[in-house]
Amino acid sequence: MTTGRSGAGVVFVMAMMCAAAAQAQSKQAASAPTFNKDVAPILFGNCTSCHRPGQIAPMSLLTYKDARPWARSIAAHVTNGTMPPWHADPSVGQFANERRLSDAQKGTISRWVEAGAPEGDAKDLPAAPQYAEGWRIGQPDVVLEMQEDYPIPARGEVPYLYFEVPANFAEDRWIKSWEMRPGNPAVVHHVIVYVRTAPPAGGPTPRGAGAAPGAAGTAAQRPRQQPLFTFAEGTDIPAGQTGGPPLPEGERKPLPPGYRPRPRGTGSSIGGYVPGNSTRTFPAGTAMRLPAGSSLVFQMHYTTIGEATADRTKLGLVFTKEPPKMALSGMALINGGLHIPPGAADHKVDAEVTINRDLLLFSMTPHTHVRGKRWLYEAIYPDGRRETLLSVPNYDFEWQHEYQFKQPLKLPAGTKIHATAWYDNSPGNKSNPDATKDVWWGDQTWEEMMFTSLTFHVLPATPQTAGKQE
């Protein structure tokens, strides 16, 4: 039995311990990250371009009220790297448009959730980012749109369709920024915009690559050159709607009424749209040329949504006031003859191109469909040295990125760009439409592609490269 004095001592000690614990908890709470001071700047800078009303993300993260119900989900997706979406190997290359969060930012979000996701003091909340209600690139210099409201059926497969949109500028224009705006985003899977140049006076445009883009003078005045690129055997676009050899008889599909084929003379691409990526502003001092008299061709991939509707997509363009220091061009590196056997879990497909002029490589955009699993790009230099340019170890069809190099890569003439893509056509691929089928090149997501878009600038010819002219 304790005495009154000793019992009072125990009570006093317990009270002191409780007070110390409460003080420690108070200090811990005071040091915990809050939404207003610590988390909101991370979300505003990295997430709200998609996570806001009217955009593709399932919820808004512009306010504490918006974000609080999703706190644990946010922490989980940030920790495992699925958000923000970015799929390049962090050990290879540096990219101007990288979306990856730092370890410190991830830690801040995790500690915020562990502390109960407190809101914090209102005075600590930074101003929310302002997003333009209209054009994200600012007011375009010109808006070009499809010349019809194209009807989309309620169900069924819609092949790729091509819509020619006249531009017909009397002089060359230089594109600084572009923005695609689908008329009906619910049915627009993607858009690729191609340039169709006017045929020269006296005859059609000759087939094949010739002088570098922007070369002056008539065909008779210009010296003959090697093509800018030499593609390895099989790395091309043979017969078919968008590429690949003719399909086996049983795989061919009839074309629907109102089909819009690809116009003859369609050339290189200036860019494209996929959900979450609808704009492009080129680096300072660069631009893409839109030749005088040319038109644009919209390649439209539509998906049905269970009800009949229509679409009329438009493109906004901002031009430079003067010709740029560096003219950018685009090209595609593909293997149109791919064939993936049934059940193959790690099927490899290669494509390769040799560069015949010195150039600067600005960006690469890999593209497969739902069986694509990873990509690797290497430069093989004239001296035999190999360098990895881009590695995408976990390709995600739902998030297709244009990987824009922080510093453009200088590739000398004679360099080969070798692309390798791996595909999972096995039952273990949850996105696989049918693991028992052979897979060929095709437009629809249940078919496949091996396609890379490259953006580059051709450097001025040196005495060494000029000597390669024929």
Secondary structure as UniProt FT lines:
FT   HELIX           4..31
FT   HELIX           35..39
FT   HELIX           40..46
FT   TURN            47..50
FT   TURN            53..54
FT   HELIX           64..67
FT   HELIX           68..70
FT   HELIX           71..80
FT   TURN            90..91
FT   TURN            96..97
FT   HELIX           103..114
FT   TURN            115..116
FT   HELIX           122..124
FT   TURN            136..137
FT   STRAND          142..145
FT   STRAND          150..152
FT   STRAND          161..166
FT   STRAND          173..181
FT   TURN            185..187
FT   STRAND          188..196
FT   TURN            201..202
FT   TURN            213..214
FT   TURN            219..221
FT   STRAND          229..231
FT   TURN            233..234
FT   HELIX           249..251
FT   TURN            257..258
FT   TURN            264..265
FT   STRAND          266..274
FT   TURN            275..276
FT   STRAND          279..281
FT   TURN            284..285
FT   STRAND          286..290
FT   TURN            292..293
FT   STRAND          295..302
FT   STRAND          309..311
FT   STRAND          314..319
FT   STRAND          326..334
FT   TURN            336..337
FT   STRAND          339..340
FT   TURN            342..343
FT   STRAND          347..355
FT   STRAND          359..367
FT   TURN            370..371
FT   STRAND          372..380
FT   TURN            382..383
FT   STRAND          386..392
FT   TURN            393..394
FT   TURN            397..398
FT   STRAND          403..411
FT   TURN            413..414
FT   STRAND          416..423
FT   TURN            427..428
FT   TURN            430..431
FT   TURN            435..436
FT   STRAND          439..441
FT   TURN            445..446
FT   STRAND          451..458
FT   HELIX           463..466
FT   TURN            467..468
//
